[in-house]
């Protein structure tokens, strides 16, 4: 476990390489998520975020996801697994769903 509080748990995943988020990401948790994402910056391949157990993510969390995806290099992607339909719709409404370096999967 990389981080655990009453509202959010962040754990490293190996296959695929990335993070599992459980709970809520709000403005207070964004620095924790940002730090966890930085630990994966130098790993080869795509970075995967398993979001099936994510209950809530505010706009500051979504902005971090988008800025991380924009910073991906060498054809790498930030892959969001199981993003809730509500958050996917928010991202589509503001045009973030077409951000270079960002991919979605429901698997």
Protein Blocks (a to p, Z undefined) as FASTA:
>chain_A
ZZdcfkbccdddfbdcddddehjddfklmmmmmmmmmmmmmpgcjddddfklpfbdcfkl
mmmmmmmmmmpgehiacddehiafklmmmmmmnopmmgghiacdfZZ
